[in-house]
Amino acid sequence: MSTWYPWNPLESLRREIDRTFEDFGTRTSPRLRSVFLPGREARGYPLVNLYEDREALRVEALAPGLEPADIQLTVLNNVLTIGGEKRRLSADVKPEALHRSERASGRFVRSIALPVEVDADHVQADYTHGLLSITLPKAERAKPKQIVVKTA
């Protein structure tokens, strides 16, 4: 007779998810395992959408409450890094007056591997109404080339 362990189904599910990520070439670390557990670790900040067109990669990062001067962007070895600091509540708010505090504050850094090589010298960024829009032009060698087929 075997002993019933209530966490076996969850542990089995975790191993299955780990195998799925490994199949896609992403190794999961113990830190990543806690991402799915509420309250243990937040998702990456800022939340981003990354898409591409023929000429460039486009990143839209949801980052309300920042000052544009407090945002640092770098591109190095095809990795985009977004960093900055969200300011705390103003000093006018006394701790005893605060009933709920759900918005995080403090420093943040998020690094995103880019799927194609980009021209780091021509990256453009715009911050409007809490949305950071970044345009990363593709490097010439990453753009598709049209090849003419000749007849004999």
N, C-alpha and C positions, 0 to 999 in steps of 0.2 A: 504494500500500500504506500502511495506517495503522499508527501506533505503538500497541502495546498498553500500556495504563496500568492497573495492577491495582486502583486505587481507583475507577475509573469506576462499577462497580456500586454501591458504597457511596455515592458522591457522588450518583448518580441516586436512590437510596433516600432520602437526606437531603433532596433537593429535593422528592421526592414527599411526605414527611412534612411539610415546611414548607408546601407547597401545601394539604395537608389542614388544618393548623392555621389557615392564612389563610382557608380556606373557612368555618371556624367563628368567624372574627372575632378570633382570637388571633394577634398578630404574634410570630414567633419571633425572638429576638435571638441573636447569637453565643454569649452566655452559656448560653442554654437548649439550644443544640445539644450542649453537652458533658454534659448531664444523663444521656444514654443511654450515656456512656462510663464504665465502672467505674473508680473511683479518681480521676477527674478532678474530679467535683463530686457532692456528696451530694444526695439528694432533700431537699425541704423538711422541716424539723423544727419542731415535732413532726408526725408523720403524723396526718392527720385524716380523719374521716368527717363529711360535712355532709348533713343531710336535713331535711325539713320535714313538719309536720303542719298541721292547720287553724289552730292558734293560734300556732305558734312555729317558728323554725329551731332545730335542735339540732346541736351540734358535739361530737364525741367525739375528743379528742386524746390520742394515746398518748405519754406523757411520763414514763417512769419515772425515778426517781432525783432528783426535784426536791423542794424544800421549798416548800409552798404560799406562803410569804411571798416566795419568789424569783420568783413568776410575776406578770407584768404583763399585764392585758387592757385593751384600749381598743376602742371602737367610734366611728368617725368617718367620716361620708359613706358609710355602708353598707359599710365595710371593717372587719373584725375583725382586730385585731393581737394576736398572742400572743407575748410576749417573756419572757425570763428568763435564767437562768444555771444550767448543770449544773456542779456542783462537781467538781474534780479528785480523784484518789485522795488518801487521807489522807497526811499527811506521814510517817507511820510506815512507808510502803512505800518502800524504797530503790530507786533506779533499777536497780541491779545485780540486785535480786531479782525484777524484773518480767520475765516471760517472754513475755507477750502483752498487748497493749493494743488492744482493738477498740472500746471505748466512748468516744465523743467527749465532750469537756467544753468548757466555755466559754460565751460569750454566744450567744444565738440570738434571731432575730426572724422571725416568719412572718405575712404579711398575706394575708387571704382576702377576696375580693370576695363580698359577700352578694347572693343573687339577688332579694331583696325588701327593702323598707324595714323596719327594726326600731325598736322603742321602746328606745333606748339607756339610758333611765333605769331600766328594770326587768330588765336582764340579770342572770342568776344563774349562778354557777359553783360547782362542787364538784370536789374532787380526792381520789380514793380509789384506793389501790393502783396508782398510776401512770397512772390514767385521769382526764383532765381533762374533765368534762362541763359544757358551757355551754348554757344555754337563753336564746335571744334572742327575746322575744315580738315578734310582727309588729305593725307600726304599724296603727292602725285602718283607714287608707285602703288598706293592702295586703291586708287580709282580704277574702275573697269575700263579696259581699252577695247575699242572697236577694231576688229581685225577684218580687213578686206580679203575676200576669197576670190582669187583670179581663176578664170577658165583657161584651159589648155588649148 
